[in-house]
Amino acid sequence: MTVEEIFERLVSLAHGERMSYHRAKVRTNAKKTRYDLTFFKNGKYVLRIFFVLDESGQEVARDFNYMPSVFVEIFGEEQIEEVESIVKRWNGR
């Protein structure tokens, strides 16, 4: 899956929960590209995912984190594993 496909898959999960999100693609001063996706529910931070790619499109960094109490309240504990598996599907493109 590409970064965009991963983001679309995560956004589809959030639509059912009526969450807002912020999506960004930013060039860094080190000639890398950072992709960010952050979800909010009622103004509370829920989940953040980011990827950093170098000039050739190779992954430099990847991470996701979440606010445990809010995430579990919205999705349930079983969704944490699903989100983690979606993020790990990155194939370097």
N, C-alpha and C positions, 0 to 999 in steps of 0.2 A: 504494500500500500504506500502511496505517496503521502507527504505531509497533508496536502489538501484533502485527500480521501479520508485520512484519519480524522481531520477536523470535521469534515462533513458527517462522518459516522457519530462523533461525539455530539455534534449539534443536534442530530436527529434524536439522540437520547434525551437531550435537554428540552426539546420542543414539547414533549408530553408532560413535562413538569412545569411548564410556563416560566422558564428561567430566561433571564437576559444574558447576553454574552458580549465580550469584546474580542475581536480578532485583529491581529496586526502582523504585518510582514515588514521588518525593518533591516536596512543595511547597517552594519556596525562599522566602526572606524578601522577594524582589522580585516576589511573586505570579506566579512562573513555575513550571512543572512540569518536573522533570528525570526522564527515564527512563534507567536504567542496566541493562546486561546484561554480566556478567563471567563468563568461562569459566575453569575450572581443570582440570588433569589431574595426578593424583598430587601434589596440593598446590602445583603450579606454575601461575602465571598464564600464560594462553595468549592471551586475546583480551578486549578491552573495547570496548563500543559505548555511546554515549550520545546522547540528543536532549534539547534544552531547548526548551519551548514557552511562549509567552506566554499571557495570559488568554484570548485569542481562539482559541488553538490553532495560531497561526502559529509556524513554526520560527524560533528565535533562534540556535541553535547545533546542530551535529551533528559527531560525530567517531568514529573507531574507531582503535584501535591494538592492536598485538600484540607478543608476544615472538618475534622472528623465528626463533630456533633451535628453540624448542619448537613453534611453529606449523607450521613446515615439516616437522619430525619427525612430527607427528601427521597433518596434512592434505596436505602436499606444496605446492610453490610455486604450482601452478595454482589451488588453492583460495583463495589470497589475492585473486585477481581476482574470483572468484565472490562471496566475502564482501563485497568492496568494491561490486560491482554490486547486491547485495541491499540494502546500507545506502543506496545512492544512489537506490533506488526510492521513497523517501519522497515522498509527494505532498501534504504539508501538512495531513494530518488526523490 
